[in-house]
Structure formats: C-alpha cells, structure tokens
Amino acid sequence: MMQERRLAILQELEENGRVRVADLSARLNCSEVTIRSDIKNMDKEGLLRRTHGGAIRLDKGVERKYSAETIYRHTDRKKQIAACAYEYIEDRDTIIIDDASSSFYLALHIKHHPEKRLAVVTNSLLVGNELADARHVELYMIGGHVGGHLAATMGEAALQNMEQFHVDKGFIGIHSINFDVGLTSIATPQMQVKRAILKSAQEVYVLADSSKFGGGYVSVICPVNQVHKIITDSEIDKEYVRKAEHEQIPLVIAKQ
C-alpha cells in the first residue's frame, strides 16, 4: 500500500537521515519506479528532499514525534502562517484552536513565545500535548470521542462541551477554499467541530497554506465572508489574490 510505503520511507529517513531507491525497492518488495514516484510526490509535498538515487531528511526544526505525515507537509508555509496568526492574538486573549496541522504550528508558536499569557481551548490531543506544560497558557481540553487522522475529540459529546466556551478568537484549518462555494471539509465530524468554533468565537481566523486554494470539495463549512481573516503564505497564486481583492474577501498573506 502507498501509505505504508510512505511511512516506511519517513521512518528510515528519521533513523538514518537518507534513503536509497534501490534499498527501499528491495526492502519493500516493489519496483524502483514505484519508489521514485513516491519520493517525487513526497518531495513536492515538502516531506523530504529528493536526491540522485534517493532522498534525504528535511531538518525543519520540528521534532518528528507524531506519525501523521500531514504535520510535516509544507512546514515552512505553515510556520509563516502561524507567525502571522500570532500577531492577531492579544495578551490575555481566550482562543480556541482546532485539530488541523496548520493550527498545530500556531500552538508551537504560542509555546515558544511566553510574552503573551493566554487561555487556550482545543479539541486536539497534539495541541494539548504541546501546551500542557507551557506556564503562560491556561489550557482547556474539549472532551469527547477521540478519532481522526490528527487525534482529536469529536462527536456529540465534544460538540456539547464546546457550547460551554465563548472565546475571543478561533483558529481553524480547512480542506480547501473555493471562493465561489466557501470553506470546505472532507470529514463530517471535523466539519461539525469547525462550525461549533464559528459559534463559540467572536472572530474566526482560517489558517490555510497556498495549496488549499481551489480544487474539489465534499462538505461546506461556511461561506468565506463568515470568517474574520483567511491567512495564507506568500506562495499563493496571484490569481487568487486578485479574486480575493475583487470580491473583498479578507485574505492576509503572511511574510516570508
């Protein structure tokens, strides 16, 4: 399976720093063409750096301690977005952060910047794990059934729990952005959580790297004009920037 091959490649990179196509082909019992295709796609996604005959590990300054590979995809872009989003947070704000990978990088940024004292509400076990020992953060975990690719609480219990919170600002990630349709999601449980955040927060900020614009969708969270800001990175296609300006969509481009 492709997913199993990709995880095996990432694991070997973590252990050895580099991989060779020929070695992976023999170990995983598949063709070198298949391995090269995997490496090429993973390079495009920012998970590794392709080299002649193999690949090397990317040292992004983020400890690889979680198995979900989406956390390590487009890390530079997500760090740009996180730093930009942090500028909209005031000292003593109460905020809610969802379980998206971009939201995880905002949590890391908060963790390493103790100058603002915050109350943080989250349904993400990963975010909770990073902020649990941050002295400048008062952490509240949303209860409920744990599931999803990025280990988070969801379902009816989580939604009921979220109704108890009213925060200054909410930060969410999305599957894609379609200016004509709205903010989109794949899985219904995650979509319900994001809609609950829209109700709980006075202002909602969408954290979306430039790969999220356009494309298909399954479920619509809300129209784009229902959020306070959409924060993306500097690699966004200029056509989307022009359209956002024309339609007065609140798009913010993070600095490199």
Buried (B, 14 or more C-beta within 10 A) or exposed (E): EEEEBBEBBBEBBEEEEBBBBEBBBEEBEBEBEBBBEBBEEBBEBBBBBBBEEBBBBBEEEBEBEBEBBBBBBBBBBBBBBBBBBBEBBEEEBBBBBBBBBBBBBBBBBBBEBEEBEBBBBBBBBBBBBBBEEBEBBBBBBBEBEEBBBBBBBBBEEBBEBBEEBEBBBBBBBBBBBBBEEBBBBBBEBBBBBBBBBBEBBEBBBBBBBBBBBEEEBEBEBBEBEEBBBBBBBEBBEEEBBEBBEEEEBBBBBBEE
